[in-house]
């Protein structure tokens, strides 16, 4: 069994939560006027799929064709105060929403780092937050989950609420589809 399938097996019981987060993110993007479609290997699927992505076209969860943007959905069921306690054990002071370094590395490998946004969905606090991929690398790496590799420890409050992300999406739309003079 490959490392990717081991990772999937470890989190197989949480697959339903991942699907809920993906659906919430898709609905939020629609609410913001962004038409996105599921593209990732396993995105919105009812169960864990065998295999792994074959390239950039099925690596990241959602794609907005009109904007040429990709969205990778992440999230937590921790409250902000619980996150602060959890990460303080790793020597990090603020509450953190972590991003797996391997996802950032793949965005760079495929040349998509400037076209990828991470979307953090928190079902407990009812929050959806956004962060462009290049911003993630500004934060320290941590190894808080045994055997999973490094995570970027992005402070919770650094993630953008939808109203802050929307102007960036609008600008991208104008660049992708300029209004004729």
N, C-alpha and C positions, 0 to 999 in steps of 0.2 A: 504494500500500500504506500502510495506517495505521501510526501509531507502535506500536500494540499488536502488530500483526502483525510489524513489524520486530523488536521485542523477542522475540517467539516464534521468529522465524527465527534470531536470534542464539543462542538456547539450544535449538534443535531437537534437537541431538545429545545434550543432557542430559535430554530428556523422560523417558527410561527411568528415570534416577535419581530424578526427581521422583515418578514413579509408585511407585517402591520406598519413598520417604519417606512418601508418602501412605498406602500399605498398612501400613507400620510404625506410623505414628501411629494409624491406625484400629484396629490390633490392640492397641496400648497403651491406647487409650481403652476398648476392650472389656475388657481385663485389669483396668482400674480400675473396671469396672462401669458404664461410660458407653456407652450405645447411640448411636452416631453414624452418619450416612448421608452418602455422597458427594453433594455438591450443586453444587460449583463447575464452571464451564464448563471441561471438559477433565480434571477430577479422575478419576484412575484410567483414563483413556482410553489406548488403545495408541499413539496418535499425536497430533501437533499438530492441533488443530481450527481451522477458519476461524472468523472472527468473534470476538466478545468478549462479555463478560457483558452481560445486559440489565437487571440490577437486583440488589438485595442477595440475592435468593433463589438466584442462581447465581454470585455473585462469590467467596465464600469456600469453601474446599475441603470442609469437613465441617460437618454440623449435628447437634446433639444435641437432638431435639425435646422430650424430657422435661425438659431443663434450659433450653431456649431459648438455648443457647450455640452460637456459631460457632467454628470452628477453622481457622486459616490455617497451612498447613504450609510450613516453610522448612527450610533445612539447609545443611550444608557437608560436603565430604569432606576438609577440612583438619584436621590435628591441632591441638590447642590451642597447642602451641609454634609451629607454622607460622603460625597465625593471629596470634599475637603479633608475629612477624617481619613479616608482611604489613602489618598495621595500624600498626606503628611507623613505616613509611615515610610514613604519612599523619599522623604526629604523635600517634598514640594509643598509650598505654603498655600497657594490658592486652590480652589476647586478646579478640577481639570476635566476636559472632554478630550480624550486621547484619540490620536489618529495613528493607525498602523504604518510604520515607516515603509514597509514593503509596498503599500499602495501608492505612496508618494514616489518611491523608486520606479515603479512601473509606469506612472504617468510621465516621468522624465524619460524613461527608456523608449516609450512610444511617442515622445515629443508632444505630449498633451498637457504638460504642467500648467500652461497658461490658458487652457480651455477646460480645466477640471475644477469643479467646486465640490467641497465636502458639505453634506447636509446632515446635521445632528438632530435627531428626533428624540425627545424625552417625553415618554407617555405619562410618567408620574407627575411632572410639573407642567405638562401641556405646552412644551416649547419646541419650536423649530428654529434652528440657527444655521447660518451659512458661513463658509470660509473658503476663499480662493486658495487653491493648492500652493502657490508660491509663498503665501503667508505662513503656512504650517511650519516651514523649515526655520522660522525665526525662533522657535521654541526648543527647549532641551529635550534630549532623548531620555527615556526611562525604560526600565525592564521590570515592570510590575507583575506581569503574568508569566509564570514559569513556562518555558519552552515555546514561547510565541514570538520571540524576537523583540525588537525595539518599537516603542511607540513615541510619537511626539506628544509632549505634555502641554497642550494648548489650554491656557487659562479659560475657564468657563466664560468669563465676561468679555473675552477677546473675540468670541464668535459673534457674528453679525446677526441681529434680528432681521426679519424679512424687510422691514422698511429701509434698512441700511443697504441691503443687498440689491434691492430693486433698481436703484439708479445705475448700478453697474450692468445689470441685465439690459436695461433700456439703452445704455450706451452701446452695448454689444449688438443689440438689434439694429441700431442706427448704422453701425459699421457694416453689418451683414446685409442690410437692405436700406441703403440711403434713399432719402426722399428726393425725387428728381427736382431740379431747379426750374 
